[in-house]
Amino acid sequence: MINAQPCTFFLIEDNAADADLISRALRKADKSTQIHIARDGEEALQMLNNWPGNFPNPMIILLDLKLPKIDGLDVLKAIKQNSSLKFLPVVVLTSSNQIQDVQKAYQLGTNSYVLKAIDFDEFSKAIEMIQQYWCRLNVYPF
């Protein structure tokens, strides 16, 4: 069944300009999209572990890898090892095209790995495609 509820994105991104661009692109794709932002890995894990009530359905995590305090790969590992968080889809959204990062992210359980485009329009289109796929096409098991 295709989901009719508004999507909620949890954006874990330390770059304010990227966070703003991602937020604008998500809202452009669907004005009802809800966005929560953490600026570093430590804040992200605290927010997830202390989330008030149930997680929205669907909720998609957009995760940068190069984060202060706790690295994105360590955040991903913590999410996928936590029984109440592991079902949340995680899309790594990063500028790192290092094969080691890609392989490690998939080994740790990422659902997708997307490179940030340098071109503004390309980047916006990629975010809109992520929104369309995870919020309109993907079928969730819960």
Backbone as numpy.savetxt, mean C-alpha at the origin, in Angstrom:
# Nx Ny Nz CAx CAy CAz Cx Cy Cz
-17.60 -11.80 -6.29 -18.44 -10.62 -6.29 -17.55 -9.38 -6.29
-17.84 -8.43 -7.14 -17.08 -7.19 -7.19 -17.49 -6.31 -6.02
-16.50 -5.75 -5.37 -16.74 -4.97 -4.17 -17.37 -3.63 -4.50
-18.42 -3.26 -3.78 -19.11 -1.99 -3.99 -18.78 -0.98 -2.90
-18.08 -1.41 -1.85 -17.73 -0.52 -0.76 -16.57 0.39 -1.17
-16.49 1.57 -0.54 -15.33 2.42 -0.81 -14.05 1.72 -0.37
-13.01 1.95 -1.11 -11.70 1.38 -0.79 -11.00 2.23 0.25
-10.23 1.57 1.09 -9.38 2.26 2.04 -7.94 1.88 1.75
-7.10 2.88 1.57 -5.67 2.65 1.36 -4.92 3.10 2.60
-3.96 2.29 2.99 -3.03 2.67 4.05 -1.70 2.89 3.37
-1.32 4.14 3.23 -0.12 4.54 2.52 1.02 4.71 3.52
2.09 3.95 3.31 3.27 4.05 4.17 4.37 4.66 3.30
4.56 5.96 3.45 5.41 6.74 2.55 6.03 7.92 3.30
7.35 8.02 3.28 8.02 9.10 3.99 8.20 10.36 3.15
8.08 10.26 1.85 8.24 11.42 0.97 6.90 12.14 0.84
6.84 13.36 1.38 5.59 14.12 1.41 5.05 14.40 0.01
5.93 14.70 -0.94 5.48 14.97 -2.31 4.87 13.72 -2.95
5.51 12.57 -2.75 4.96 11.31 -3.29 3.63 10.98 -2.62
3.56 11.17 -1.30 2.32 10.88 -0.57 1.18 11.75 -1.09
1.46 13.02 -1.35 0.45 13.93 -1.87 0.00 13.50 -3.27
0.95 13.18 -4.12 0.62 12.76 -5.49 -0.20 11.46 -5.48
0.20 10.51 -4.67 -0.52 9.24 -4.58 -1.94 9.47 -4.07
-2.08 10.29 -3.05 -3.41 10.59 -2.49 -4.30 11.25 -3.52
-3.75 12.22 -4.25 -4.56 12.91 -5.27 -4.97 11.96 -6.39
-4.05 11.09 -6.81 -4.37 10.15 -7.89 -5.44 9.15 -7.44
-5.35 8.68 -6.20 -6.35 7.74 -5.68 -7.73 8.39 -5.61
-7.77 9.63 -5.14 -9.06 10.32 -5.03 -9.61 10.71 -6.40
-8.72 10.95 -7.34 -9.17 11.25 -8.71 -9.86 10.01 -9.30
-9.30 8.84 -9.03 -9.86 7.60 -9.55 -11.21 7.29 -8.90
-11.35 7.65 -7.61 -12.61 7.41 -6.90 -12.65 8.34 -5.70
-13.55 9.29 -5.74 -13.64 10.31 -4.68 -13.98 9.72 -3.31
-14.56 8.53 -3.27 -14.92 7.93 -1.99 -13.75 7.18 -1.33
-12.62 7.12 -2.02 -11.45 6.43 -1.48 -11.00 7.07 -0.17
-10.76 6.23 0.81 -10.24 6.71 2.09 -8.76 6.40 2.15
-7.98 7.35 2.69 -6.53 7.20 2.73 -6.02 7.52 4.12
-5.25 6.61 4.67 -4.55 6.82 5.95 -3.06 6.79 5.62
-2.29 7.65 6.25 -0.87 7.76 5.92 0.00 7.61 7.16
1.06 6.81 7.01 2.12 6.72 8.01 3.40 7.19 7.33
4.21 7.94 8.05 5.42 8.55 7.47 6.69 7.74 7.69
6.62 6.67 8.48 7.78 5.81 8.67 7.29 4.41 9.08
8.20 3.47 9.08 7.82 2.09 9.37 7.33 1.87 10.78
7.94 2.55 11.72 7.51 2.41 13.12 6.08 2.91 13.31
5.79 4.09 12.77 4.44 4.64 12.87 3.42 3.72 12.19
3.80 3.15 11.04 2.89 2.25 10.32 2.51 1.04 11.16
3.50 0.40 11.76 3.21 -0.79 12.57 2.41 -0.44 13.81
2.69 0.71 14.42 1.89 1.14 15.58 0.44 1.37 15.17
0.23 2.04 14.04 -1.13 2.30 13.57 -1.87 1.00 13.27
-1.21 0.07 12.58 -1.85 -1.19 12.23 -2.17 -2.02 13.48
-1.24 -2.05 14.43 -1.45 -2.85 15.64 -2.47 -2.24 16.59
-2.76 -0.96 16.43 -3.72 -0.28 17.30 -4.93 0.22 16.53
-5.21 -0.39 15.38 -6.32 0.05 14.53 -7.63 -0.05 15.31
-8.43 1.03 15.30 -9.69 0.98 16.05 -10.73 0.13 15.31
-11.20 -0.92 15.94 -12.21 -1.77 15.31 -11.63 -2.66 14.24
-12.50 -3.14 13.37 -12.08 -4.03 12.28 -11.45 -3.22 11.15
-10.62 -3.90 10.36 -10.04 -3.25 9.19 -11.12 -3.09 8.14
-11.10 -1.98 7.41 -12.07 -1.80 6.32 -11.90 -2.92 5.29
-12.96 -3.21 4.61 -12.94 -4.24 3.56 -13.38 -3.60 2.26
-12.55 -3.45 1.27 -11.14 -3.83 1.26 -10.24 -2.73 1.83
-9.10 -3.16 2.30 -8.04 -2.24 2.72 -6.76 -2.70 2.05
-6.11 -1.78 1.36 -4.89 -2.09 0.62 -3.76 -1.27 1.22
-2.63 -1.91 1.45 -1.46 -1.22 1.96 -0.54 -0.90 0.78
-0.19 0.36 0.64 0.82 0.80 -0.32 2.08 1.08 0.48
3.14 0.34 0.23 4.33 0.35 1.08 5.58 0.75 0.31
6.18 1.86 0.74 7.50 2.24 0.22 8.54 1.38 0.92
9.65 1.09 0.27 10.67 0.27 0.90 11.68 1.07 1.70
12.05 2.21 1.20 13.10 3.01 1.84 12.46 3.95 2.85
12.25 3.44 4.07 11.58 4.18 5.13 12.52 4.44 6.30
12.31 5.55 7.01 13.06 5.76 8.24 12.53 4.88 9.37
13.35 4.72 10.39 13.07 3.97 11.62 12.98 2.47 11.38
11.99 2.00 10.64 11.88 0.57 10.30 11.75 0.48 8.79
12.65 -0.24 8.16 12.68 -0.41 6.72 11.40 -1.06 6.21
11.03 -0.76 4.97 9.82 -1.30 4.37 9.78 -2.82 4.33
10.92 -3.45 4.06 10.93 -4.91 4.04 10.66 -5.49 5.42
11.14 -4.82 6.45 10.85 -5.27 7.82 9.39 -5.04 8.18
8.81 -3.95 7.68 7.38 -3.70 7.88 6.57 -4.80 7.20
6.92 -5.12 5.96 6.24 -6.19 5.21 6.33 -7.51 5.96
7.50 -7.84 6.46 7.69 -9.09 7.21 6.79 -9.11 8.44
6.74 -8.00 9.17 5.91 -7.93 10.37 4.43 -8.08 10.03
4.00 -7.47 8.94 2.60 -7.57 8.52 2.24 -9.02 8.19
3.07 -9.65 7.40 2.76 -11.00 6.92 2.94 -12.07 8.00
3.64 -11.76 9.09 3.79 -12.71 10.19 2.74 -12.52 11.27
1.97 -11.45 11.18 0.94 -11.15 12.18 -0.38 -11.76 11.71
-0.96 -12.64 12.53 -2.16 -13.37 12.11 -3.36 -12.46 11.82
-3.43 -11.30 12.45 -4.56 -10.40 12.17 -4.29 -9.42 11.04
-3.05 -9.34 10.57 -2.71 -8.40 9.49 -2.38 -9.10 8.17
-1.98 -10.36 8.23 -1.42 -11.03 7.06 -2.35 -11.13 5.87
-3.65 -11.02 6.10 -4.61 -11.11 5.00 -4.70 -9.80 4.21
-4.17 -8.71 4.75 -4.25 -7.42 4.05 -3.33 -7.42 2.83
-3.85 -7.04 1.66 -2.98 -6.98 0.49 -1.95 -5.86 0.63
-0.71 -6.19 0.29 0.37 -5.21 0.34 0.94 -5.04 -1.06
0.92 -3.79 -1.52 1.54 -3.43 -2.79 2.78 -2.62 -2.46
3.93 -3.16 -2.78 5.16 -2.40 -2.62 5.19 -1.38 -3.75
5.30 -0.11 -3.37 5.33 1.00 -4.32 6.60 1.77 -4.03
7.61 1.58 -4.86 8.95 2.05 -4.52 9.72 2.47 -5.77
10.82 3.16 -5.53 11.70 3.54 -6.64 12.83 2.52 -6.80
12.91 1.55 -5.90 13.97 0.55 -5.96 13.68 -0.52 -7.01
14.55 -0.56 -8.02 14.42 -1.62 -9.02 15.52 -2.67 -8.83
16.09 -2.72 -7.63 17.11 -3.71 -7.31 16.47 -5.09 -7.25
17.01 -6.03 -7.99 16.44 -7.37 -8.06 16.37 -8.01 -6.67
17.34 -7.68 -5.80 17.33 -8.23 -4.45 16.09 -7.75 -3.68
15.73 -6.48 -3.86 14.54 -5.95 -3.19 13.27 -6.61 -3.72
13.19 -6.77 -5.03 12.02 -7.41 -5.63 11.88 -8.83 -5.12
12.97 -9.59 -5.16 12.93 -10.98 -4.71 12.59 -11.09 -3.23
13.20 -10.25 -2.41 12.96 -10.28 -0.97 11.51 -9.93 -0.67
10.97 -8.91 -1.37 9.58 -8.50 -1.14 8.63 -9.67 -1.44
8.86 -10.36 -2.54 7.99 -11.50 -2.86 8.20 -12.66 -1.90
9.43 -12.89 -1.46 9.68 -13.94 -0.47 8.94 -13.67 0.83
8.82 -12.38 1.16 8.15 -11.99 2.41 6.63 -11.91 2.27
6.12 -12.04 1.04 4.68 -12.13 0.86 3.98 -10.94 0.25
4.73 -10.04 -0.40 4.03 -8.93 -1.05 3.07 -9.46 -2.11
1.99 -8.74 -2.31 1.02 -9.14 -3.32 1.33 -8.54 -4.68
2.15 -7.49 -4.69 2.51 -6.82 -5.94 3.71 -5.92 -5.68
4.48 -5.68 -6.73 5.66 -4.82 -6.65 5.60 -3.86 -7.82
5.46 -2.57 -7.53 5.29 -1.56 -8.57 6.36 -0.50 -8.41
7.03 -0.18 -9.51 8.04 0.88 -9.50 7.39 2.24 -9.68
7.85 3.20 -8.89 7.38 4.58 -9.04 7.94 5.13 -10.35
7.07 5.64 -11.17 7.51 6.25 -12.42 8.03 7.66 -12.14
9.01 8.08 -12.90 9.55 9.43 -12.73 8.62 10.46 -13.36
8.00 10.10 -14.46 7.08 10.99 -15.16 5.77 11.13 -14.37
5.34 12.37 -14.15 4.15 12.67 -13.35 2.91 11.94 -13.88
2.64 12.04 -15.18 1.45 11.41 -15.76 1.51 9.90 -15.67
2.69 9.35 -15.91 2.87 7.89 -15.82 2.63 7.40 -14.39
3.16 8.15 -13.43 3.00 7.81 -12.02 1.52 7.86 -11.63
0.84 8.92 -12.04 -0.60 9.05 -11.74 -1.41 7.91 -12.35
-1.09 7.54 -13.58 -1.80 6.45 -14.25 -1.56 5.12 -13.53
-0.33 4.92 -13.07 -0.02 3.68 -12.35 -0.84 3.59 -11.06
-0.96 4.70 -10.35 -1.74 4.72 -9.11 -3.21 4.45 -9.41
-3.73 5.05 -10.47 -5.12 4.81 -10.85 -5.34 3.35 -11.22
-4.37 2.73 -11.88 -4.48 1.31 -12.24 -4.47 0.43 -10.98
-3.63 0.79 -10.01 -3.60 0.05 -8.75 -4.97 0.15 -8.08
-5.53 1.35 -8.06 -6.84 1.57 -7.45 -7.90 0.75 -8.17
-7.90 0.77 -9.47 -8.89 0.03 -10.24 -8.79 -1.47 -9.99
-7.57 -1.98 -10.01 -7.41 -3.42 -9.82 -7.84 -3.85 -8.41
-7.26 -3.24 -7.38 -7.49 -3.69 -6.01 -8.87 -3.35 -5.49
-9.47 -2.29 -6.03 -10.77 -1.86 -5.51 -11.95 -2.32 -6.36
-11.72 -2.63 -7.61 -12.85 -2.98 -8.49 -12.75 -4.40 -9.05
-11.56 -4.89 -9.34 -11.44 -6.19 -9.98 -11.14 -7.34 -9.03
-10.28 -7.07 -8.08 -9.84 -8.14 -7.19 -11.00 -8.64 -6.33
-11.06 -9.95 -6.14 -12.04 -10.58 -5.27 -11.34 -10.97 -3.98
-11.90 -10.54 -2.86 -11.30 -10.79 -1.55 -11.92 -12.02 -0.90
-11.15 -12.75 -0.10 -11.68 -13.95 0.55 -12.43 -13.66 1.84
-12.69 -12.40 2.12 -13.36 -12.06 3.38 -14.44 -11.05 3.13
